[in-house]
Amino acid sequence: MVGQVRRILKVNHQVPALRREVGCCDCSSLFCGAGLECLSVGGLAELADELQRCVHEYSEELVSELARRDELDFEKELKNQFISRTSSLSQLARSRTSSFHEPVH
């Protein structure tokens, strides 16, 4: 378990900007300078709970950001369809106008 917590903390320290954005606490504040070995079973359980809370917050943020990305992709597709249809209508109007003004033989 100590090895798993160390790996999680190492990854957690590699993404401090994300931790600040999400508002997750600094999980390293839960253990003393000597490392995880100095923590009691209760302290390790507390750290594991805090890490689980951080994972939950990151997951919520990820789901929220993915939903926002999907909304933006959908909006972009609607705008592209509108532009395409407007362009087609404009070309049709121009072709009808030019054929209307052509001299009849």
N, C-alpha and C positions, 0 to 999 in steps of 0.2 A: 504494500500500500504506500509506503514512503516513496518508493521509486516512481509510482504513478503520480503522486502529488508533486514530486520534483519535476517530472516531465510537464505536467499541467502548468506549474508555476513558471517554468522556463518559457513555454509557449505564451503564457499570459504576459510575461515581461517583454516579449518581443512585439507586442501590439499595444503599447501605451496610448497611442492616439485613439484607438478604438475604445479602450477602457474609459478614456475621458469622455468621448462622445456618448457612450452608452450610460455613463454615470456609475459604472461598477466600481466598487471600492478597490483599493490596492490590497490584494490578498496577502501580500508579503508582510503586511503589518500584523498578521496574526501569529507569526512565529518569531522567536528571539534570534539574536545574532549568531548563536551557535548552530542554527539550522533546525531542521525538522526533528532531529533526534532528541532535542530537549523538550519536545511537547509531550504532554501526557496523552493517554488515550482520549480523554475528553477534549483536549486541545486539538488533536488530530481530527476528531469527529466534528468539532466546530469549524476547522479549516475546510474539511470536506463539504460541510453544509454551505459554507461561504462560496467555495468553488462551484458547487452545484447551482447556487443562486446566480453567480456570474454567468455560467453556461446558459441558464434559463433566460437571463437578460439579453445575452448575445443572440440567442435563438429568436427571441421576440423581435429584436432589432432586425435580424436577418429576414424574418418573415415579413416585417413591415416594409423593409427596403425592396424586397422582391415584389411585393404587391404594388408598390409605387412604380417600380420599373415596368411591370405589366400594364399599369394604367397609362404610363407615358408611351409605351409601344403601341397600345391601342389608339391613343390620341394621334400619334404620328401616322398610323395607317389610315385613320379617318381623314386626316389632312391631306395625305398623299392621294387618296381616292377623290377627294373634293377637287384638288388641283388637276388631276388627270381628267375628270369629267368636265371641269370648266374649260380646260384646254381643248378637249374634243368638241365641245359646244362652240367655242370660239372659232375653231377651224371650220366647222360646219357652217357657221354664220358667214364667215369670209368666203367660203366656196359658193354659197348661195347668192351672196351679194355680188361676187364677181361674175357669176353666170347670169344673173339678172341684168347686169349692166353691159354684157357683151352684145355687140351688134348682131342683129338677126339677118341672115342671108336669104 
